[in-house]
Amino acid sequence: MSTRLSKGGRLIDRSAAVEFTFNGKRLRGFKGDTLAASLLANDQMLVGRSFKYHRARGIVASGAEEPNALVNMGQGARMEPNQRTTTTETFAGLTAHSQNHWPSLEFDVGVINNSFARFLPGGFYYKTFIHPRFAWKHVFEPFIRKSAGLGKAPKEMDSDRYEQAYAFCDVLVVGGGIAGLQAALAAASGGARVIVLEQAPYWGGRAPVDSDVIDGLAAEVWVKNTVEALGKMENVTLRTRCMAAGVYDHGYILAEDRVADHTPGDGRPKKRLWRIRATRIVSATGALERPLSFAGNDIPGVMLASAVRDYVVNWAVSPGDRTVVVTNNDDAYRTAIALKEAGLAVPCIVDARAQANGPLPTQARALGIRIETGKAIAKVKGGKRVTGVSLCMQAGEGAALEDISCDAVAMSGGWSPVVHLWSHCGGKLNWDTAHAMFRPDASRPPISHDGLAMVYPAGAANGALHAAEALADAARAGAAAAGATPITASTAEPREEAALEPVWVMPQGAGVKLKSKMWLDYQNDVKVSDVQLAAREGYESVEHTKRYTTLGMATDQGKLSNINGLAVLAGALNADIPNVGTTTFRPPYTPVTFGALAGEARGEIFQPLRRSPIHAWHEANGAYFEPVGLWRRPYCYTKGGENHAQSIEREINNTRSGVGLLDASTLGKIIVKGPDAGRFLDMLYTNVMSSLGIGKCRYGLMCNENGFLSDDGVVVRLSEDTWLCHTTTGGAERIHGHMEDWLQCEWWDWQVYTANVTEEYAQIAVAGPKSRALLEKLGGMDVSAETLPFMTFTEGTLGGFPVRVFRISFSGELSYELSVPASYGLQLWEKLVEAGAEFGVQPYGTEAMHVMRAEKGFIMIGDETDGTVVPQDLNLGWAISKKKADYLGKRGQERSFLAAPDRWKLAGFETLDGSVIPDGAYIIAPGVNANGQGHTQGRVTSTYYSPTLKKGIAMGLIKGGLTRMDEVVEFTKIGGAPVKAKVVDPVFYDKEGARNNG
Amino acid sequence: MLILECPYCGVHACETELTPGYEAHLKRFGPGSSDDAFEAYMFARKNPKGVHFERWRHAYGCGKWFLAARDTATLEVFGTYPAQSSAPPAELQDKIKAKRPEWKGFQ
């Protein structure tokens, strides 16, 4: 049984008991516990079920590397899946539920998969994709769907808040163990701004557990003193509970700060995402212990030796009364000694090495612990918890020599430096054969903007596993990162340890039966036999093997399994470990919650919204808004019980018969001014703008250099050297950028200035046969056809407002667009509504605008264009100057294929039955392609019901365009028979344009 | 998340303030140019591993376009300079040659 010891526990406060629940069971822990420590203290050895075989799983580790003990934390709006119990602090009222089991943790039906394990080998998913076909649909997919994922996704909106913050420093030290603290001291001594991040709630890392002595002091005391000293330095910031998730280009670091994870509902943000820019980074992230691969190494009670030591020393929790230690190195003897010192039994230390005679084995022997060298664990006995182990010879095939009963197994396969942060931006690794580990290669660091190293590994993360060498290494790294004068490092008493002996499979000659019970990756249920199978099936690359077997995937990303897995793969391929290499280390180091990544960008402030100056009126008058980029524009205004279609029909009829108002403020407005402005616009537009008379308007097309239509709008010449270019609503910023690009980068000697004044003006289209009467009622200027003919503009006062009036029309009706400074927009609109009452004025939205322009055959950028359409395709050749030597897109349009007669070109379409062609429909062509799919000869680009014509109208692109006039073609219709339509002139209404003049 | 110094306003701008404009020092081929020349101008990019000249705009800053010399593999930035340059400044070219002796020049 696992239990709480009566004495000890350096991190817990026995005077502060806290109650929590696990699967509804009320349990008790202490302040300072991790949830894992609390669960073990309550003999909760079984904490979850494995992903694929639903095997019983217990706590393996004591930190971020934990693969098994993941729980659903909290309830309802605070529920969060896949929380590691080993890094979760126990607090009063905590509720946790175990994952991946049905119907219960103790009794799980899915465990039947375990019996069929041989049918679920490595690459199982891929094999099922292939054959037999029916099996995928009816057998495998339902099964995989049911078992996919670990925790449950929360169903309610997260009630917590999250925030993001920025920080800047000269040196960021990641890791608050003795190496991190020493590096911070060295970096800060010269005055550099230093930030130190520690993922745990406490400082010091492993050194206090390992009883290191530094500068003659117990490690715990040295840590306390050093943190105090750093805390007093103004140039140093210290943060615990803050995990550096990733290192990105040029010293950018993301870190997740668990502000109120352990105090939910106290008003503080649950998490804070730090976005840090550091000139240099010290990676003092320590090392992780590796499991050993022996049969049954996943049974609850089998733990890492270092974790067993942590639970005993930090939290006074004993994982078992009788613990067998199995190792290939001296370090694990510390666990045996710690257990013995805590008054617990260690029946045996199983050491795979031939000899164990260093100081630690000698000390263990002196304590009366039995040591078996050259031995291995043949298998672990037990189901939901360990009941014993069988010993065998490491050199043999697993014939049992002896059974030892025990309730826990502490295993150690050596240590791997945490090289994640070193590797994120391309730091390279070397294989250290003597220590059987990958360590950073100082000659191939990740590079920063100045060409110098960006990350400095320090301490155990750099392969300096012992305190004495770690401190010296960290002092060097800290000073180097800060460019500071080196300081004298603290000194630790040296440890004497014999070399480890790499053991990748235990026993080395194990047969397939044993190997199919040796777990490499606990989280993904990948066994030694799976990796060997992958190798036999031809997966030589470690990256391919990872994906084929799922080794090293999911929330732990192989922190425990990667090195063991690739060593097994190397063995199977008969290759050296460094030649097989590692998979790529990618951020985040441990999972970062979506809430922190989103920060405050949710709900109302998910993104900034752009509102016209008249927005409030629209809101108050029944507008239904549609997003256009970041703008919100009225799509239609509903009245009474109307549906949208009815509103749109009413708006169109009212505009065509009376007068309508459209808020056109979102239209892009760019001022182009200067001695060379005309010349510049002639390059930008396909037609000539330099010749435009002052006070005149001209419709223009803009193409990109590739020749394709990019934007359109009316250009107005305001004065001798000033033009106003209208763009589409969505195009204003893009087109302004496009202008600046050519002005700054190509024609930089031309004297032209541009200004995007889109938001400076409100613009209102007053359209309809009664629009002139309405403006005349406002009074102040002559808006008659004689003084202000079509496609002209004037400036003056209208109803007391300073206005620019443009006689332009997108509806086909007599139309004026009034432009006023934005601050007058709402007042002018209200004045028009008031004065227009006698003419029956009504606002109309963007959809009515779209339908009316389609009735007139006017194109819309984004409907009739898609980046592959040249103006000639849209029969807009009239807007392309033949005289100009050059304009942007001219050379592109000269390419022969763009002149091909069989290009898809614009035409109008009318269905034979008056119905509306479905959006996105294609025009069917005879025959099928090699895949049996029908050919096409065009597609619809705009399709509406026209209230004016009382039938469906459409524009579209069809092979040959208007040469196909009067031909009947068929459009596709999903779920119905094809729709027959006749090719017609795309101008459906008022072909002669008489209505423009009222 | 690159940092590039805007040569106009002097701001060390984070990539979030910048928009990319791809390869720098392209020569424009307009009407009358051959199909091959136009194709190369429109589509053929060097895409080197190593020293590269790029256009960037300080879009959420001063709005100016500028040019940057950068190593695409290590992300080392050799320097930035105004867009109104037909060639990288001589001292920048010297600096790159000193750091990358194998570099064959910006064209």
Interface residues (C-beta under 8 A of the other chain):
Chain A: Y248 D249 H250 G251 Y252 R277 C425 G426 I447 S448 H449 D450 G451 E705 N706 G737 E740 D741 Q744 C745 E746 W748 A885 D886 K890 R891 G892 E894 R895
Chain B: M1 L2 I3 C14 E15 T19 G21 R28 F29 G30 P31 G32 S33 D35 F38 M42 R55 R57 A59 G63 K64 W65 D71 T74 L75 E76 V77 A83 Q84 K99
